């Protein structure tokens, strides 16, 4: 899916977010090639954002 986004749709960036204590989601995002960029606070919780 990531390759499709970059090659077929000419995307510059694809981002994802997850709740920091959801280790499984973090592992999946790292496995598909994404890397940690920053943590941002939202009104009700904190989300970690990973960008590729």
Secondary structure, DSSP 8 states (H G I E B T S, - for coil): -HHHHHHHS--S--EEEEETT-HHHHHHHHHTT-EEEEEEE-SS-EEEEEE-
